[in-house]
Amino acid sequence: MSRGLFAWLLGGILLFTLAARLYRLNVPAGFYFDEVYSAFTAVGYLHGEKGAYWPWTPHAEGVGYQWVHPPLAGLLMAAAMKAGGENAVSWRLGSVLAGTAAVALAAALALELFSFAPIALFAAFFLSVDGLSFTQSRIATNDGYFAAFALLAVWSYVRWKKDRASLKNLILTGLCLGLAAAVKWTAFYLFGVICLDLALEFFTDRRAFLAGMTWPRAAGMALCWLALPVLIYIAAYSQFFLLGYDWGDFLALQREMWIYHTRLAETHTYQAGPLEWVFNLRPTWFYVDRSIPGKVANIYNTGNSAVYFAGLAAVFVAARKFMRRREHRLLLTAYFMLWAPWLLAPRLMFFYHYTPAVPFLCILLAWLVENLRNPGSPDYFNVRGGKALAWGITVLAFLWFALFYPLHTALPVPERFAKAGCVSGETQ
């Protein structure tokens, strides 16, 4: 495939991704679901409200300040509102851009790993039609931002592995780790991805690993991947300090965040565990509007079952190459590190916690589909009917997205259609 054709096809996927996410972005006009915390807090940041950072600040009924996550995503929402005004489009626009960037980054990572353009295109396509990624890139919460920074961190890390003398990629990896940490603490799992990948490389090819490792390089890794993220994390709290808080307040806030995330024992109608995520069993119901007689408008963050089930098959196939192929090892490590730790989490969980793992699932699925379809692909599976199966998965993924699009975007539909499309086990 020529570079020009690849650029046109990827551009088309990204244009589709952006347009689909921008359509009806203003619906609903007010806060919905966790926007009552995240977007409400971003408004507080915009106006320089000191209490927006503090756990014990009084607030109106129905809204609350989000202090349980670091403030970077909220500050980016506030910046968008500074430019575009205090409205739904402005506070959600950053999520749209992050979600679109994630699709581009999934393609970039796939291309970096496999050096095969069709795999990159399939990766972008599958992520663009995933309903979970779609809805999280249309709501003003932290998850879309985190997924984009996570992908950028892994992409820059892969580029650094190819050229370990590259200071630019070393610094970029640390920068992205810091930005991800300044959005959500689950960035800790990204450090686990890198550490585990390097450890596996050490055990599989110790001589090559040590040959490229010098004391200055090890020191640079420590500075860029440990010290730099810490500095960026603290810098994200610049407004916090400018508003009059001190280091004691900062440490007290971090302690309260830790207590919240480790002791959140509440229950919720739409809570879902990690084993439910992978089978798309328990999406979250974000919003409902019954103002039109006989019709109902919903927003569910349901995933794309064609992508998820075929993606799980790709995980099992790729696992056979885990120790022999670096690209499969990294993708599987990233996928499981961003999903499996939740199996041990003591707190309340929701389907949207699966968001950052999905891009890696999509890349693995893209690898599987291309190798079923194309005899010229790197790991062609000479399976009878493989080409038909590959295109069947692709078409089914798009049809699934199209079918559920009204339930992702609050399009008013007949109540019978809404109930038929409700996969959460609840009725509207």
Buried (B, 14 or more C-beta within 10 A) or exposed (E): EEEEEBEEBBEEBBEBBBEBBBEBBEBBEEBBBBBBBBBBBBBBBBEEBBBBBBBEBEBEEEBBBBBBBBBBBBBBBBBBBEEEEBBBBBBBBBBBBBBBBBBBBBBBBBBBBBEBBBBBBBBBBBBBBBBBBBBBBBBBBBBBBBBBBBBBBBBBBBBBBEEBEBEEBBBBBBBBBBBBBBBBBBBEBBBBBBEBBBEBBEEBEEEEBEEEBEEEBEEBBEEBBEEBBEEBBBEBBEBBBEBEBEEEBBEBBBEBBEEBBEEEEEEEEBBBBBEBBBEBBBBBBBBBBEEEEEBBBBBBBBBBBBBBBBBBEBBEBBBEBBEEBBBBBBBBBBBBBBBEBBEEBEBBBBBBBBBBBBBBBBBBBBBBBBBBBBEEBBBBBEEEEBBEBBEBBBEBBBEBBEBBBBBBBBBBBEBEBBEEBBBBEEEB
